[in-house]
């Protein structure tokens, strides 16, 4: 498990802006350490770069405070506006990385199905082979767009350099600048409330949107705990572990929903016209998603009792 707070050298008693500088700079460095591999087509490097950018956006959101509630911001109003602007720019980079990563994940599901269910390679003249080619073609298109975005961001006086300078300069900003440990305490109740507001989606098998929102809110809570581990009185590592388990379950559920959308793009809305092996693959996926929902409910009951209620 990545120890972000340790790697970023976060100290609870240091100032808010010094802690922000350390955290943002560390995550930005991690993102760009993975850029060469990402541009070469390395799926793991791409995943790590995407996650680092996603964590950066979550970190900025923590400092900004709640949406449309400026009074909850941990930083001065002008810094809040600046952070919102940076988060949008990072979001565009993250979207391009995510568009490629999604097809890597979907291809992995095809590989796993062939290995565990078919117990044989996918035949070249099959519907599943056609689906794989569709995924690879779409990935290739998304990859070209992503490469342009990353290369542009890496140019002198562009996003990589500009955000780096911004994060390093944060300690020179004005008030408020309280101790980090005190400043971050209000974040947890908000993150907890987000999770609780989306948890009822697990009661409805058809509420895929709500389940996806639950996953995102759990991710924001987990990142907050990881970012500011030294700022809490209790050891949060076990909380992070439990949150990650449920997050991963919900993640595959969301992947299965995205997979269904991509199959419709490839073969059309009328499922009776899908190749038989593709229909069987999707039937397996639907059954898998139902089992995952049952698992997610069990994980949530345990998490809510052992973690959420204690935060």
Buried (B, 14 or more C-beta within 10 A) or exposed (E): EEEBBEBBEBBBEBBBBBBBBBBBBBBBBBBBEBBEBBBEEBBEBBBBBBBBBBBBBBBBBBBBBBEEEEEBBBBBEEBBBBBBEBBEBBBEBBBBBBBBBBBBBBBEBBEEBBEEEBEEEBEEEBBBBBBBEBBEEBBEEBBEEBBEBBEEBBEEEEBBEBBBEBBBEBBEBEEBBEBBBEBBEEBBEBBBEBBEEBBEBBEEEEBBEBBBBBBBBBBBBBBBBBBBBBBBEEEBEEBBEBBBBBBBBBBBBBBBBBBBEBBBEBBEEEBEEBBEBBBBBBEBBEEBBEEBBEBBBEBBEEBBEEBBEEB
